[in-house]
Amino acid sequence: MRNNQNYINITDEEYHVGSVTSNLVELPNFDSVFSFSLDYMHLVCLGVMKKLLMLWLSKCPVTVRIRSAKMNELSLHLLNLNVCVTSDFVRESRTLQELSRWKATEFRFFFCYILDQLY
């Protein structure tokens, strides 16, 4: 498990760029592991949701994978929703074939409003 002392001692060389730690470790009561907040965008949208979609669309067993017909149907549904979605959503939806270019807001939209329609 990663901890502050391991970071300062550069225990995991692959995690560091070069042999220098950040100047932040010199701050009193600063813990390089726990002093940063975890955020929804990186953990859920760009982390879990992106990983799940990548798995469901290409890398998981065929029994769990989203079939191409269903993927095309969902992509069409996403594009058709663009006329109904309010300006509160900054980006227009893109197809699932463009998944590698999706931003966090698109993953959030899919997670909150589209995911329940998968099965």
C-alpha positions in Angstrom: 0.0 0.0 0.0 1.2 3.5 -0.9 2.0 5.7 2.1 3.8 9.0 2.8 7.1 7.5 3.9 7.3 5.3 0.8 6.7 8.4 -1.4 9.5 10.4 0.4 11.9 7.4 0.2 11.0 6.8 -3.5 10.3 3.2 -2.8 8.3 2.7 -6.0 10.6 4.0 -8.7 8.1 3.5 -11.5 5.8 5.9 -9.7 8.3 8.8 -9.7 9.7 10.9 -12.5 13.4 11.0 -11.8 14.9 10.7 -8.3 13.3 13.9 -6.8 10.2 14.2 -4.7 7.9 17.2 -4.6 8.7 20.3 -2.5 5.3 19.8 -1.0 6.7 17.1 1.3 8.5 19.8 3.2 5.3 21.4 4.4 4.4 20.6 8.0 1.6 18.0 8.4 1.5 17.3 4.7 0.9 13.7 3.7 1.6 13.1 0.0 -1.0 10.3 -0.2 -3.9 11.6 1.9 -3.6 15.4 1.5 -5.3 15.3 -1.8 -9.1 15.0 -2.2 -10.6 12.3 -4.3 -13.0 13.6 -6.9 -16.0 12.2 -8.7 -14.9 13.2 -12.2 -11.7 11.3 -12.1 -12.8 8.3 -10.0 -16.3 7.6 -11.4 -16.6 9.3 -14.8 -13.1 8.9 -16.2 -12.2 5.9 -14.1 -15.0 3.3 -13.5 -17.4 4.4 -16.2 -14.8 4.5 -18.9 -13.3 1.2 -17.9 -16.7 -0.5 -17.8 -17.7 0.8 -21.2 -14.4 -0.2 -22.7 -14.8 -3.7 -21.2 -18.5 -4.0 -22.3 -17.8 -2.9 -25.8 -14.6 -4.9 -26.6 -12.6 -6.7 -24.0 -14.9 -8.8 -21.9 -16.3 -12.3 -22.5 -18.9 -12.5 -25.3 -21.6 -13.4 -22.8 -21.3 -10.0 -21.1 -20.3 -7.8 -24.0 -22.8 -5.4 -25.5 -23.8 -6.8 -28.9 -23.0 -4.6 -31.9 -26.7 -4.2 -32.8 -27.4 -2.9 -29.2 -24.3 -0.7 -29.5 -25.6 0.8 -32.7 -29.0 1.2 -31.2 -27.6 3.0 -28.2 -25.4 5.2 -30.4 -28.4 6.2 -32.4 -30.3 6.9 -29.2 -27.5 9.1 -27.9 -27.5 11.1 -31.1 -31.3 11.5 -31.1 -31.2 12.7 -27.5 -29.2 15.8 -28.5 -32.3 17.7 -29.6 -33.9 17.0 -26.2 -31.0 17.6 -23.9 -30.9 21.1 -22.3 -28.0 23.5 -22.3 -27.1 22.3 -18.8 -25.1 19.6 -20.5 -22.2 21.3 -22.2 -21.4 18.6 -24.8 -23.6 17.0 -27.3 -23.6 13.2 -27.1 -21.3 11.2 -29.4 -21.7 7.7 -30.6 -20.2 4.7 -28.7 -17.8 4.2 -31.6 -16.2 7.6 -30.6 -15.7 6.4 -27.0 -12.0 7.1 -27.0 -12.7 10.8 -27.5 -15.4 11.1 -24.8 -14.9 13.7 -22.0 -15.9 13.3 -18.4 -19.3 15.1 -19.0 -20.2 12.5 -21.6 -19.4 9.6 -19.3 -21.4 11.3 -16.5 -24.4 11.7 -18.9 -24.2 8.1 -19.9 -23.8 6.9 -16.3 -26.7 9.0 -14.9 -29.2 8.9 -17.8 -28.4 6.1 -20.3 -26.9 3.2 -18.4 -30.3 1.9 -17.1 -31.4 1.4 -20.7 -28.6 -1.1 -21.5 -30.5 -4.3 -20.6 
